[in-house]
Amino acid sequence: MSVIYKITYPNGKIYVGQDRTDTLNYYGSADSRLIEQDFTREQQRDFTIRKEILWESATATHSEVTQREVALIRQLRSNDPAVGYNRWPRPATA
């Protein structure tokens, strides 16, 4: 089963990713340095995140999963540094 998930951090910022194995304890590959900059050491001592499955498919190809991931990143604006931790794809410029 392939899934697209959204991770929500205590500060409200999000990360959208894909997991083609639907592993319960997989939380993505967001850049830890970016996340750590937003939280004090004390805040990191008791840290709760939320993982939501936004989409799933047992038959989608790798390409289809990636296309859906990109669409959700753009829709949720998780590639906007003020909103989330995705750094790809780059936000469209005006």
HUZIWO-V834263 format. One record per pair of residues at least 12 apart in sequence whose C-alpha atoms are under 10 Angstrom apart, sorted by the first residue. I is the first residue (numbers start at 0). GAP is how many residues later the second one is. If there is no record, write none. Layout:
BEGIN
<<I & GAP> <I & GAP>>
END
This chain:
BEGIN
<<0 & 18> <0 & 19> <0 & 20> <0 & 21> <0 & 22> <0 & 55> <0 & 56> <0 & 57> <0 & 58> <0 & 59> <1 & 16> <1 & 17> <1 & 18> <1 & 19> <1 & 20> <1 & 21> <1 & 53> <1 & 54> <1 & 55> <1 & 56> <1 & 57> <1 & 58> <1 & 59> <1 & 60> <1 & 63> <2 & 14> <2 & 15> <2 & 16> <2 & 17> <2 & 18> <2 & 19> <2 & 20> <2 & 49> <2 & 50> <2 & 51> <2 & 52> <2 & 53> <2 & 54> <2 & 55> <2 & 57> <2 & 62> <2 & 65> <2 & 66> <3 & 12> <3 & 13> <3 & 14> <3 & 15> <3 & 16> <3 & 18> <3 & 48> <3 & 49> <3 & 50> <3 & 51> <3 & 52> <3 & 53> <3 & 61> <3 & 62> <3 & 64> <3 & 65> <3 & 66> <3 & 68> <3 & 69> <4 & 12> <4 & 13> <4 & 14> <4 & 17> <4 & 21> <4 & 22> <4 & 23> <4 & 45> <4 & 46> <4 & 47> <4 & 48> <4 & 49> <4 & 50> <4 & 51> <4 & 64> <4 & 67> <5 & 12> <5 & 21> <5 & 22> <5 & 44> <5 & 45> <5 & 46> <5 & 47> <5 & 48> <5 & 49> <5 & 66> <5 & 67> <5 & 70> <5 & 72> <6 & 20> <6 & 21> <6 & 23> <6 & 42> <6 & 43> <6 & 44> <6 & 45> <6 & 46> <6 & 77> <6 & 78> <7 & 40> <7 & 41> <7 & 42> <7 & 43> <7 & 44> <7 & 76> <7 & 77> <8 & 26> <8 & 38> <8 & 39> <8 & 40> <8 & 41> <8 & 42> <8 & 75> <8 & 76> <9 & 28> <9 & 29> <9 & 33> <9 & 37> <9 & 38> <9 & 39> <9 & 40> <10 & 24> <10 & 27> <10 & 28> <10 & 38> <10 & 72> <10 & 73> <11 & 37> <11 & 70> <11 & 71> <11 & 72> <12 & 22> <12 & 25> <12 & 65> <12 & 67> <12 & 68> <12 & 69> <12 & 70> <12 & 71> <12 & 72> <12 & 73> <13 & 16> <13 & 35> <13 & 36> <13 & 37> <13 & 59> <13 & 62> <13 & 63> <13 & 64> <13 & 65> <13 & 66> <13 & 67> <13 & 68> <13 & 69> <13 & 70> <13 & 71> <13 & 72> <14 & 12> <14 & 13> <14 & 14> <14 & 15> <14 & 36> <14 & 58> <14 & 61> <14 & 62> <14 & 63> <14 & 64> <14 & 68> <14 & 69> <14 & 70> <14 & 71> <14 & 72> <15 & 12> <15 & 13> <15 & 14> <15 & 35> <15 & 36> <15 & 37> <15 & 38> <15 & 53> <15 & 54> <15 & 56> <15 & 57> <15 & 58> <15 & 60> <15 & 61> <15 & 62> <15 & 63> <15 & 68> <15 & 69> <15 & 70> <16 & 12> <16 & 13> <16 & 36> <16 & 37> <16 & 48> <16 & 49> <16 & 51> <16 & 52> <16 & 53> <16 & 55> <16 & 56> <16 & 69> <17 & 35> <17 & 36> <17 & 37> <17 & 38> <17 & 44> <17 & 47> <17 & 48> <17 & 50> <17 & 51> <17 & 52> <18 & 37> <18 & 46> <18 & 47> <18 & 50> <19 & 36> <19 & 37> <19 & 38> <19 & 40> <19 & 41> <19 & 42> <19 & 45> <19 & 46> <21 & 31> <21 & 34> <23 & 27> <24 & 26> <25 & 25> <26 & 22> <26 & 23> <26 & 24> <28 & 56> <28 & 57> <29 & 54> <29 & 55> <29 & 56> <29 & 57> <30 & 54> <30 & 55> <30 & 56> <31 & 53> <33 & 47> <33 & 50> <33 & 51> <33 & 52> <34 & 49> <34 & 50> <53 & 15> <53 & 18> <54 & 13> <54 & 14> <54 & 17> <55 & 12> <69 & 18> <69 & 19> <70 & 18> <72 & 13> <72 & 14> <72 & 15> <72 & 16> <72 & 17> <72 & 18> <73 & 12> <73 & 14> <73 & 15> <73 & 16> <73 & 17> <73 & 18> <76 & 14> <77 & 13> <78 & 12> <78 & 13> <79 & 12>>
END
